[in-house]
Amino acid sequence: MQVTKISLEVRLPDTPGNLVELIKPISDNGGNIFSILHYHDKIINNLIPVSITFELNKELTDVNLKNIQKELHEKNIQIEKITLGAEKRHFMVILSGHVFDSDILDTIKRLAEKKIKTTELQAKFTEINEISNVKLKLDFPESMTESELIDELNKICKEKKLFLIRA
C-alpha cells in the first residue's frame, strides 16, 4: 500500500481535551499517527504549538485531508502549516523458521543495504531450537518494484532456510 506522510502544525488552547479534538478527525479519516510534539515552552496567548505527523492512504489523501481540514476548522483548531512528505510503500511479511538462530539482525542489515527499511518487528520468542515467527513491516523505495522486494526476501529466506509468508 502506498501512503503519503503528512506533517500538520496547529495551535491548540492549553486546556484539557483539546489534543483529543485534534486526533479524532485524523483517526476518523484513516490517518495513522506517528508522532505528536507539544511545544509548551512556546505558548503564546494560551495557545500551544503542536506538530503531528501521520500517514494517509495515497489514493485517498486528497479527500481525507480535505475532510480533516474541514473538521479541524469546525472545531476552531488553527492550522498553521500542512506539509506533504515523500510517499512510502509498505509491505508486511512473516518469516518462519529458525529466524533468530539464523541472525535476524543480519537479515535486517541486508535489507537495509538495498534501501529496504524495517519499520516494525513483532516476534514471539521461543526456545532457540524451536521455530519462530517474526512479522516485519518493511518500507521500500519508489525505485524498487514489489516483485524485486519479494525476490530479495526470497533470496535471503532460501539461504537461511526460512519460510516467507507475505500479505
C-alpha positions as a Markdown table, in Angstrom:
| # | Residue | x | y | z |
|---|---|---|---|---|
| 1 | Met | 0.0 | 0.0 | 0.0 |
| 2 | Gln | 1.3 | 3.5 | -0.9 |
| 3 | Val | 0.9 | 6.2 | 1.7 |
| 4 | Thr | 1.5 | 9.9 | 2.0 |
| 5 | Lys | 3.3 | 11.2 | 5.0 |
| 6 | Ile | 1.7 | 14.4 | 6.3 |
| 7 | Ser | 3.0 | 16.9 | 8.9 |
| 8 | Leu | 0.5 | 19.2 | 10.4 |
| 9 | Glu | 1.3 | 22.2 | 12.6 |
| 10 | Val | -1.5 | 23.7 | 14.7 |
| 11 | Arg | -2.1 | 25.9 | 17.7 |
| 12 | Leu | -4.3 | 24.4 | 20.5 |
| 13 | Pro | -5.7 | 26.1 | 23.6 |
| 14 | Asp | -3.9 | 24.9 | 26.7 |
| 15 | Thr | -7.0 | 23.2 | 28.2 |
| 16 | Pro | -7.8 | 19.5 | 28.8 |
| 17 | Gly | -9.3 | 17.6 | 25.9 |
| 18 | Asn | -8.0 | 19.7 | 23.0 |
| 19 | Leu | -5.5 | 17.1 | 21.9 |
| 20 | Val | -8.3 | 14.6 | 21.5 |
| 21 | Glu | -10.1 | 17.1 | 19.4 |
| 22 | Leu | -7.1 | 17.3 | 17.1 |
| 23 | Ile | -6.5 | 13.5 | 16.9 |
| 24 | Lys | -10.1 | 12.4 | 16.3 |
| 25 | Pro | -10.6 | 13.8 | 12.8 |
| 26 | Ile | -7.3 | 12.4 | 11.7 |
| 27 | Ser | -8.1 | 9.0 | 13.0 |
| 28 | Asp | -11.7 | 9.1 | 11.7 |
| 29 | Asn | -10.4 | 9.8 | 8.2 |
| 30 | Gly | -7.9 | 6.9 | 8.1 |
| 31 | Gly | -4.8 | 8.6 | 9.5 |
| 32 | Asn | -2.1 | 6.5 | 11.0 |
| 33 | Ile | -0.5 | 8.8 | 13.6 |
| 34 | Phe | 3.3 | 8.5 | 14.1 |
| 35 | Ser | 4.2 | 11.4 | 16.4 |
| 36 | Ile | 2.8 | 14.3 | 18.3 |
| 37 | Leu | 5.0 | 17.1 | 19.7 |
| 38 | His | 3.8 | 19.8 | 22.1 |
| 39 | Tyr | 5.8 | 22.9 | 22.5 |
| 40 | His | 4.8 | 24.0 | 26.0 |
| 41 | Asp | 7.8 | 26.3 | 26.1 |
| 42 | Lys | 6.4 | 28.3 | 23.1 |
| 43 | Ile | 2.9 | 29.1 | 24.4 |
| 44 | Ile | 1.5 | 32.4 | 23.0 |
| 45 | Asn | -1.8 | 33.8 | 24.1 |
| 46 | Asn | -2.6 | 30.4 | 25.8 |
| 47 | Leu | -2.1 | 28.6 | 22.5 |
| 48 | Ile | 0.4 | 25.7 | 22.4 |
| 49 | Pro | 2.1 | 24.9 | 19.1 |
| 50 | Val | 1.6 | 21.2 | 18.2 |
| 51 | Ser | 3.2 | 19.2 | 15.4 |
| 52 | Ile | 1.5 | 15.9 | 14.4 |
| 53 | Thr | 2.8 | 13.5 | 11.8 |
| 54 | Phe | 0.6 | 10.9 | 10.2 |
| 55 | Glu | 0.1 | 8.9 | 7.1 |
| 56 | Leu | -2.9 | 8.6 | 4.8 |
| 57 | Asn | -3.6 | 6.1 | 2.0 |
| 58 | Lys | -2.2 | 7.7 | -1.1 |
| 59 | Glu | -5.3 | 7.1 | -3.2 |
| 60 | Leu | -7.5 | 8.8 | -0.6 |
| 61 | Thr | -5.1 | 11.6 | 0.5 |
| 62 | Asp | -6.8 | 14.5 | -1.2 |
| 63 | Val | -10.4 | 13.7 | 0.0 |
| 64 | Asn | -9.4 | 12.6 | 3.5 |
| 65 | Leu | -7.0 | 15.6 | 4.0 |
| 66 | Lys | -9.8 | 18.0 | 3.0 |
| 67 | Asn | -12.2 | 16.3 | 5.4 |
| 68 | Ile | -9.6 | 16.6 | 8.2 |
| 69 | Gln | -9.1 | 20.3 | 7.5 |
| 70 | Lys | -12.8 | 20.9 | 7.4 |
| 71 | Glu | -13.4 | 19.1 | 10.7 |
| 72 | Leu | -10.5 | 20.9 | 12.4 |
| 73 | His | -11.8 | 24.3 | 11.1 |
| 74 | Glu | -15.2 | 23.4 | 12.5 |
| 75 | Lys | -13.6 | 22.7 | 15.9 |
| 76 | Asn | -11.8 | 26.1 | 15.7 |
| 77 | Ile | -8.4 | 24.5 | 15.6 |
| 78 | Gln | -6.0 | 26.9 | 13.9 |
| 79 | Ile | -3.9 | 25.2 | 11.2 |
| 80 | Glu | -0.5 | 26.9 | 10.8 |
| 81 | Lys | 1.1 | 24.6 | 8.2 |
| 82 | Ile | 0.5 | 21.4 | 6.3 |
| 83 | Thr | 3.4 | 19.6 | 4.6 |
| 84 | Leu | 3.0 | 16.5 | 2.4 |
| 85 | Gly | 6.1 | 14.4 | 2.5 |
| 86 | Ala | 7.5 | 11.7 | 0.4 |
| 87 | Glu | 5.3 | 8.7 | -0.3 |
| 88 | Lys | 6.3 | 5.5 | 1.4 |
| 89 | Arg | 5.4 | 2.0 | 0.3 |
| 90 | His | 4.8 | -0.6 | 3.0 |
| 91 | Phe | 5.0 | -4.4 | 2.8 |
| 92 | Met | 4.2 | -6.8 | 5.6 |
| 93 | Val | 5.8 | -10.3 | 5.7 |
| 94 | Ile | 6.2 | -13.1 | 8.2 |
| 95 | Leu | 9.4 | -15.0 | 8.4 |
| 96 | Ser | 9.0 | -18.5 | 9.8 |
| 97 | Gly | 11.7 | -20.9 | 10.8 |
| 98 | His | 14.9 | -20.5 | 12.9 |
| 99 | Val | 14.7 | -16.8 | 12.5 |
| 100 | Phe | 16.8 | -15.8 | 15.5 |
| 101 | Asp | 19.3 | -18.7 | 15.1 |
| 102 | Ser | 19.8 | -17.5 | 11.5 |
| 103 | Asp | 20.6 | -14.0 | 12.7 |
| 104 | Ile | 17.6 | -11.6 | 12.3 |
| 105 | Leu | 19.9 | -8.6 | 12.6 |
| 106 | Asp | 21.9 | -9.8 | 9.6 |
| 107 | Thr | 18.6 | -10.1 | 7.7 |
| 108 | Ile | 17.6 | -6.5 | 8.6 |
| 109 | Lys | 21.1 | -5.2 | 7.7 |
| 110 | Arg | 21.0 | -6.9 | 4.3 |
| 111 | Leu | 17.6 | -5.5 | 3.6 |
| 112 | Ala | 18.8 | -2.0 | 4.6 |
| 113 | Glu | 21.7 | -2.3 | 2.1 |
| 114 | Lys | 19.0 | -2.5 | -0.6 |
| 115 | Lys | 17.3 | 0.6 | 0.9 |
| 116 | Ile | 14.5 | -1.6 | 2.4 |
| 117 | Lys | 13.8 | -0.2 | 5.9 |
| 118 | Thr | 12.4 | -2.4 | 8.7 |
| 119 | Thr | 10.0 | -0.1 | 10.5 |
| 120 | Glu | 8.4 | -2.7 | 12.7 |
| 121 | Leu | 9.3 | -6.1 | 14.1 |
| 122 | Gln | 7.0 | -8.3 | 16.1 |
| 123 | Ala | 8.0 | -11.7 | 17.4 |
| 124 | Lys | 7.1 | -14.3 | 19.9 |
| 125 | Phe | 10.2 | -15.6 | 21.5 |
| 126 | Thr | 10.6 | -19.4 | 21.7 |
| 127 | Glu | 13.3 | -21.7 | 22.7 |
| 128 | Ile | 16.4 | -21.3 | 20.5 |
| 129 | Asn | 15.9 | -24.7 | 18.9 |
| 130 | Glu | 12.2 | -24.1 | 18.1 |
| 131 | Ile | 10.7 | -22.5 | 15.1 |
| 132 | Ser | 9.8 | -18.8 | 15.5 |
| 133 | Asn | 7.6 | -16.5 | 13.5 |
| 134 | Val | 8.6 | -12.9 | 13.0 |
| 135 | Lys | 6.4 | -10.2 | 11.5 |
| 136 | Leu | 8.2 | -7.4 | 9.7 |
| 137 | Lys | 6.8 | -4.2 | 8.3 |
| 138 | Leu | 9.1 | -3.0 | 5.5 |
| 139 | Asp | 9.3 | 0.3 | 3.7 |
| 140 | Phe | 10.8 | 0.1 | 0.3 |
| 141 | Pro | 11.9 | 2.8 | -2.2 |
| 142 | Glu | 9.9 | 4.1 | -5.2 |
| 143 | Ser | 12.7 | 2.8 | -7.4 |
| 144 | Met | 12.1 | -0.8 | -6.4 |
| 145 | Thr | 9.1 | -2.9 | -7.5 |
| 146 | Glu | 7.2 | -5.1 | -5.2 |
| 147 | Ser | 8.5 | -8.1 | -7.2 |
| 148 | Glu | 12.1 | -7.0 | -6.6 |
| 149 | Leu | 11.4 | -6.7 | -2.9 |
| 150 | Ile | 10.0 | -10.2 | -2.8 |
| 151 | Asp | 12.9 | -11.6 | -4.9 |
| 152 | Glu | 15.3 | -10.1 | -2.3 |
| 153 | Leu | 13.4 | -11.6 | 0.6 |
| 154 | Asn | 13.2 | -15.0 | -1.2 |
| 155 | Lys | 16.9 | -14.9 | -1.7 |
| 156 | Ile | 17.6 | -14.3 | 2.0 |
| 157 | Cys | 15.0 | -16.9 | 3.1 |
| 158 | Lys | 16.4 | -19.6 | 0.8 |
| 159 | Glu | 19.9 | -19.0 | 2.1 |
| 160 | Lys | 18.7 | -19.1 | 5.7 |
| 161 | Lys | 16.2 | -21.9 | 5.2 |
| 162 | Leu | 13.3 | -19.6 | 6.3 |
| 163 | Phe | 9.7 | -19.7 | 5.0 |
| 164 | Leu | 8.3 | -16.4 | 3.7 |
| 165 | Ile | 4.7 | -15.6 | 4.2 |
| 166 | Arg | 3.6 | -12.3 | 2.5 |
| 167 | Ala | 0.5 | -10.3 | 2.9 |
